[in-house]
Amino acid sequence: MSNSIKSMTPKEIVAELDKYIIGQDEAKKSVAIALRNRYRRSQLDERMREEITPKNILMMGPTGVGKTEIARRLAKIMDAPFVKVEATKFTEVGYVGRDVDSMIRDLVEASVRLSKQVRIEENREAASKVAEDLIVKAIIPGREKSQAPIGNIFDSFMNNAPYKTQKQEYEEKQKEKSISSQEATETEMARDQVRKQLREGSLEDQVIEIEIEDTPKLNQLDMQNEGMSIAIGNIFDSMMPKKTKKRKVKVKDARKILTEQEAQNMVDMDLVIDEALENAEQNGIVFIDEIDKIASSSSMRSGADVSREGVQRDILPIVEGSVVNTKYGPVKTDHMLFIGAGAFHVSKPTDLIPELQGRFPISVELKNLDKEDFVKILTVPENAIIKQQKALLETEGVEINFTEDAIDELAGLAYLMNEETENIGARRLHTIMESLLEDISFSLPDDETECITIDREFVKDRFKQKIKEVDVDKYIL
C-alpha cells in the first residue's frame, strides 16, 4: 500500500469522496477521520498500537442516499481489502443463511486477490520479456536433437552392416557438430529478425501455436460450518506434473496470455498470503448492510425476532475482536473497521442489543436527497448519470445534449416521485433516465440522426401521461 494513499488528510479524503458522492458531509467527515486514525495508529510504537482499536461507524438513512457508495469509495481510496455483506444473510443458518464467520473469510479472499494482483503487476515487465522469447521460439522453432534408436545397433549387426572404426565415428560426430552449430547460428539470426519485427508490431495478426498450462476449473466444496473451502483435486496437485495444452492464437493474444501466465508463475504465494493476512487484519473494511433488519423491536420479542437477536449475538464477537479460521490461516478481527448501515424505518438503532450498540460508537444520520441534490447527482460526479448516457450514445455516433431546464425538470420529477411513492433515493434518477431515453435508444443507430437536444418540453411531453396515471408502478420500477 502506498504511503501517499495512507497519509491522506481528512480534508483530502472528503475531497476525493466529493467526486462521486453528493452531500452527506457529516458521514464523509466521520469516515475520513476513521481512515486518518488508521494512519495515525500505524505511526505509534507497537505496544500502544495494539491498544487502539478502530471506532466503528453506524450509518442511518433511507435507501439510495449513498451509504454503500461511501464505504466502497473509501476502500478504493485506501486500496484496502473490502467486503460488503447483508446482515439478513445470517438469519436461519442451515436453511437460507450463512455462518457469520464467512464475512471474514470473504474479506481474506479479497485481500489475497489484492496482494496477488500487486505482485503480478510488479512481475509484468520481466514476464513480458519471457513471453516475447516464447513467441519467437514458437515462430522459429529450433532443430530437435534426434537420438539414434537403440534398435539401430542390432539392425546393423543383423544386416551384416560394415563395422565403423573409432576414427569414422569421430569424424561423423564432428561433422554433425559443425552442422548443428551452423544451424544454431542461422536459427539465432532468424529469431533476432523476428524479434525486431515483433517489436515493430508487424506480426500482430500472425497465427502461432503456443503451449499453455492446462488448469481445469475445479468444483469448490464449501463446508460452511467449518469454514473450509476445498478444491477437489488440489490435494494431489503438488505430486503431479503440470499439464499443458497447445492453442493456436494470434501473436497479440499470445503476448497477453503468456505474459499473464509467466507473471503468475513468478509470484511467491507464501509471501502473498502473509501480506494478505496482515493487510486484512490491519486495514480490512467490513460493510454490514441492512443491519436494521436484524434489530428486534422492543414491543415484540418472539418468533422471528428471536432469530434476529441470535444473529446480533453471533456478529458481536466478530466486531468485538476474535480469531476466525480461514483456509489461509487464523485471522484476528480486532483492528478491522466495521461499518454498519440501515434505513431504520421500522426499528431504531436502540433496538439493537446494547453490546452491539457499544461496538458502533460513531452514529451518523444521512439526510434525504432534495431537488438540488438531484441536479448535482445528474451533472457533477465523475460518473454522473448524464455523462454515462452521453458516452453510451456517442458509440452510435449520436451527440446528445441536455439543457439546464431539462435537468431541472428531471430533478424535480425524481423528487416528486420519491415524495409521493416509495423513497428510493438517487436510484429514482436511473429509472427516469431510462424511461426518458427509451425511444431514442431503441431507434439507434440511425444515419439521419447526429445530434439530439433534450429540453424541458421534451421531458414534460415524455412524462405527461405517466404522471397523470394513478398506477405509476410500471413507470417507476
Secondary structure, 3 states (H helix, E strand, C coil): CCHHHHCCCHHHHHHHHHCCCCCCHHHHHHHHHHHHHHHHHHCCCHHHHHHCCCCCEEEECCCCCCHHHHHHHHHHHHCCCEEEEEHHHHCCECCCECCCCHHHHHHHHHHHHHHHHHHHHHHHHHHHHHHHHHHHHHHCCCCCCCCCCCHHHHHHHHCCCCCCCHHHHHHHHHHHHHHHHHHHHHHHHHHHHHHHHHHHCCCCCCEEEEEEECCCCCCEEEECCCCEEEECCHHHCCCCCCCEEEEEEEHHHHHHHHHHHHHHHCCCHHHHHHHHHHHHHHHCEEEEECHHHHCCCCCCCCCHHHHHHHHHHHHHHHHHCCEEEECCEEEECCCCEEEEEECCCCCCHHHCCHHHHHCCCEEEECCCCCHHHHHHHHHCCCCCHHHHHHHHHHCCCCEEEECHHHHHHHHHHHHHHHHHCCCCCCHHHHHHHHHHCHHHHHHCCCCCCCEEEECHHHHHHHHHHHHHCCCCHHHHC
